[in-house]
Amino acid sequence: MKKLGIIYFSCLVFISAAVFLSCNQSRIRMDFVDAWTAATSQPEIQHPDVPYISGIFSRKNIRNFDPAPVGKDQIDLITKAAFAAPTGGNQHSCEFIIVTERKLMQAMKKGNPYSQALDTAPLTLVIAANHNTAIYPELLSLDAGMAAQNVLIQASELGLSSVPMSIAPQEARIQGVSQALNLPEGVVPIIMISMGYPAADTVSAASTGFYDEKKIHHNNSF
């Protein structure tokens, strides 16, 4: 009888331990599921006019950057996004110059009076039009603009802030950037985009509050 009692007690302990472990495993699995759901779920809606705050709606425009560098993987993805932009006649005649050296950015400021972002940005991407390979040169500026928009959106998706700065058509700006980067004849810089993480004391702004229904027209109702 005593032996049966010991066996019964041992079985009870074993069953209790099994139940305890099972409950803990379930809880661990639930914690993992909760963590995964939180990591992969869409962000909360912060703007009433769009269903999902992403891309251009989350872009932050700044001119004062933290010195932390932008990673190579991020730069690769940003440049791939630039190449993914549509081009006139499928000509693909834009060139992309990645600038990370401060002395080059300082030289690029020549003739660019509103380019103070070059003082602190860890990365600036210059988009240039190559007239030597263009099929439709009159569309090169449009191509550069579409590539720039892709860059702005991709940088935002990566958590980077950015600021676009025009170069063309002002001749002084074109000459300043061309000389700093030693661009060959026929390759004309059109626009540059500085990117990085915002400095701790900087003020950022998003271009999401300019929606104006009066400027939307349908068919011939202008």
C-alpha positions in Angstrom: 0.0 0.0 0.0 2.9 2.3 0.9 4.5 1.5 -2.4 1.3 2.3 -4.3 1.1 5.7 -2.5 4.7 6.5 -3.6 3.9 5.6 -7.2 0.7 7.7 -7.0 2.5 10.7 -5.5 5.3 10.4 -8.2 2.7 10.4 -11.0 1.0 13.4 -9.5 4.3 15.3 -9.4 5.1 14.3 -13.0 1.7 15.4 -14.3 1.9 18.7 -12.4 5.4 19.4 -13.8 4.2 18.6 -17.3 1.2 21.0 -17.0 3.5 23.7 -15.6 6.0 23.3 -18.5 3.1 23.3 -21.0 1.6 26.4 -19.7 5.0 28.2 -19.7 5.7 27.1 -23.3 2.3 28.4 -24.3 3.0 31.7 -22.6 6.4 31.9 -24.3 4.8 31.2 -27.6 2.2 33.9 -26.9 4.8 36.4 -25.9 6.7 35.6 -29.1 3.5 36.0 -31.2 2.7 39.3 -29.4 6.3 40.6 -30.0 6.2 39.6 -33.7 2.8 41.1 -34.2 3.9 44.4 -32.6 7.1 44.4 -34.8 5.3 43.7 -38.1 2.0 45.6 -37.6 1.2 48.8 -39.4 1.9 52.0 -37.4 -0.9 53.9 -35.8 -2.8 56.3 -38.1 -1.6 59.8 -37.3 -3.0 61.7 -40.3 -6.8 61.8 -41.0 -6.4 62.0 -44.8 -4.4 58.9 -45.4 -5.2 55.3 -44.3 -1.6 54.3 -43.6 1.2 56.6 -42.6 4.2 55.5 -44.7 6.6 56.7 -47.3 6.2 60.3 -48.2 3.6 61.0 -45.5 6.2 60.2 -42.8 9.0 62.1 -44.4 10.8 64.7 -42.2 12.5 67.7 -43.7 15.5 68.9 -41.8 18.7 70.9 -42.3 20.7 70.0 -39.2 21.9 66.4 -39.0 23.5 64.1 -36.4 27.0 63.0 -37.4 26.1 59.3 -37.3 26.9 57.8 -40.7 24.3 56.2 -43.0 25.0 52.5 -43.4 26.1 50.9 -46.7 23.0 48.7 -46.8 20.8 51.8 -46.5 22.8 53.6 -49.2 22.5 50.6 -51.5 18.7 50.5 -51.0 18.4 54.3 -51.6 20.3 54.2 -54.9 18.3 51.1 -56.0 15.2 53.2 -55.4 16.6 56.0 -57.5 17.2 53.5 -60.4 13.6 52.2 -60.0 12.2 55.6 -61.0 10.5 55.9 -64.5 12.4 57.7 -67.2 11.4 59.4 -70.5 11.6 56.9 -73.3 13.3 54.4 -71.0 16.6 56.3 -71.5 18.0 55.9 -68.0 20.5 58.7 -68.4 20.7 59.9 -64.8 23.9 59.5 -62.9 24.0 59.3 -59.1 27.0 60.6 -57.1 27.2 59.4 -53.5 29.0 62.0 -51.4 30.1 61.3 -47.8 33.2 63.4 -47.5 32.7 66.6 -45.7 35.4 68.5 -47.6 33.5 67.7 -50.9 30.2 68.9 -49.4 31.9 72.1 -48.3 33.1 72.6 -51.9 29.7 71.9 -53.2 28.3 74.8 -51.2 30.0 77.2 -53.6 27.2 79.0 -55.5 24.5 77.3 -53.4 23.3 79.9 -50.9 20.6 77.7 -49.3 22.6 74.5 -48.8 23.5 74.7 -45.1 22.5 71.0 -44.7 25.9 70.2 -46.4 27.6 71.4 -43.1 26.3 68.4 -41.1 24.7 65.8 -43.4 26.5 62.4 -43.4 25.3 61.7 -46.8 24.3 63.7 -49.9 23.2 62.1 -53.1 23.6 64.3 -56.3 21.4 63.4 -59.2 22.9 64.5 -62.5 21.7 64.4 -66.1 24.0 62.8 -68.6 23.5 64.5 -71.9 26.1 62.3 -73.6 23.8 59.2 -73.3 20.4 60.9 -73.4 17.9 60.0 -76.1 15.4 62.7 -75.0 17.6 65.4 -73.4 14.5 67.7 -72.9 13.2 65.1 -70.4 16.3 64.7 -68.3 15.2 67.2 -65.6 11.9 65.3 -65.3 13.8 62.1 -64.9 16.0 63.5 -62.2 12.9 64.8 -60.3 11.2 61.4 -60.4 14.4 59.7 -59.2 14.7 62.3 -56.4 11.1 61.6 -55.2 12.0 57.9 -55.0 15.0 58.7 -52.9 13.0 60.8 -50.5 10.4 58.1 -50.0 13.0 55.3 -49.6 15.0 57.4 -47.1 11.8 58.0 -45.1 11.0 54.3 -45.1 14.5 53.7 -43.6 13.9 56.2 -40.8 16.1 58.8 -42.3 15.3 62.5 -42.5 16.2 64.4 -45.7 16.2 67.7 -47.5 16.2 68.2 -51.3 18.2 71.2 -52.7 18.0 72.4 -56.3 21.1 72.9 -58.4 19.9 73.4 -62.0 19.0 75.7 -63.7 21.1 78.2 -61.7 24.5 78.3 -63.5 26.5 79.2 -60.4 25.1 76.2 -58.5 25.8 73.9 -61.5 29.4 75.1 -61.8 30.0 74.8 -58.0 28.9 71.2 -57.8 30.4 70.2 -61.1 33.8 71.5 -60.1 33.7 70.0 -56.6 32.8 66.6 -57.9 35.0 66.8 -61.1 32.0 65.9 -63.3 32.8 65.3 -67.0 31.5 67.6 -69.7 27.9 66.8 -70.6 27.0 65.6 -67.1 24.9 68.3 -65.4 23.9 68.1 -61.7 20.2 68.7 -61.3 19.3 68.2 -57.7 21.0 67.0 -54.5 19.4 65.4 -51.4 21.1 65.4 -48.0 20.1 62.5 -45.7 20.7 61.3 -42.2 19.4 61.2 -38.7 18.3 64.5 -37.2 20.4 66.3 -34.6 19.0 66.3 -31.1 18.2 70.0 -31.1 16.8 70.2 -34.6 13.3 71.0 -35.6 11.8 68.7 -38.3 8.7 69.3 -40.4 6.7 67.1 -42.7 5.0 68.3 -45.9 1.6 66.7 -45.1 -0.5 69.7 -44.1 -0.9 71.4 -47.5 -3.9 69.4 -48.9 -6.2 71.9 -50.7 -9.4 70.6 -52.1 -9.8 73.8 -54.2 -6.8 72.8 -56.3 -8.3 69.4 -57.2 -10.1 69.4 -60.5 -12.0 66.6 -62.3 -12.0 66.3 -66.0 -12.9 69.7 -67.5 -14.3 71.3 -64.3 -11.3 73.7 -63.7 
